Amino acid sequence: MRAILVLIGLALLAVVVLMAIGMIRIEQQQGASLPRLTVGAEGGQLPKFKAETGSVGIGTTNKTVQVPTVEMTNKTVAVPEIQVKQAGASPTPAPTAQ
C-alpha cells in the first residue's frame, strides 16, 4: 500500500515539476457537475481538459574544434598490490603481469 502511495506521490510531483518548467500546460475546458438525484439518477458531467505538451529536439551539427593529441609511451612503474587470504584457505597466487 505504501509503495502505491509513493508512486502516486512521485507521479504528482513529476506533473507539478513539468508544469512549473512549462513542459505541460493543462487548461480546463468544461466544468464538472454532480448528478441530479430524483427517483432515477440523471447522468452527471465530467470535466473536459485540454493538455498541450512541449517538445525537446535532439540532433547533431558539425563544428570544427581544437582537440589535444596524446602520445602513449610504455614505462615501468610500481603499482599497489592487494592480496586477500581467507581464514583456513591456502594462499591465492598473486596475479601475473600481462
N, C-alpha and C positions, 0 to 999 in steps of 0.2 A: 504494500500500500504506500509506504514511504517513497519507494522508487518511482511509482506513478506520479505522486505529487511533486517529486523533484523534477521529473521530466516535463510535467506541465509548467512548473515554475521556470525552468530553463527555456522552454518554448516561448512563454510570455516575455521573458527577459530579452530573448533574441528579437521578437517582434518590436518591442519598445526601442531597442537599440537601432534596429533598421529604420524605424520611423523617425528617430532622432537625427540620424545622419542623412535622411532624405531618400533612402533606397525604396521605401514603401510609403505610399500615400493612400489612406483609406478614407472615403467620403460616404456618409450615409445618404442613400438615395430616397428612402422611404421609411417612415417611422413604423413602429410596431403598435399593434392594438390587441387588447385582450378579447377573447371570445365573449359574445353576449350570451348570458345564461337565461334561458327560458325553459319551457317544458322540454325542448330539444336544444341542443347546443349548436350555434352557428359557428362556422369556421372563423378563426382569428386571422391575423395577418402578420407574417414575418417581415422583419425589416430587410430592405434591399441595400446592398453596399456596392460601391464601385471602387476597385483597387487598381492603382497604377504602380508598376514597379520600375525601378531604374535599371540601367544596364551597365555592364563593365566590358570594355573592349580590350582584348589582349592580342598583341601582334608583335612583329619584329620589324626592324628597319636597319639598313646597312649604314654604318658610320665608320670613319677611319679614326682610330685611336692609337696612341703610343702604347706598346706592350714591351715590358722588360724581357730581356733574354737571360737565361740561367745556364751556366756551364757546370756540368757534373764531372767530378773527379773522385777517384777512389782513394781513401785514406784509412789507415788502421788506427782505431781509437778504442779506449777502454769503455765498455758499457756495463751498466749494473746487471747483476745476475741474481735470480731468486731461486732457491731450491726448497721444495716442500717435501718433508718426510712425515708420513703418517705414523702414529704410535704402533709399534709392533710389526710394521711392514718393512720389507727390505728397501734399502735406499734406491731412489729412482736415479737413473743415469742423467747427467746434465745434457741439455740439448746440444747437438753438434752444430758447428758453424756452417753455414751454407754459402 
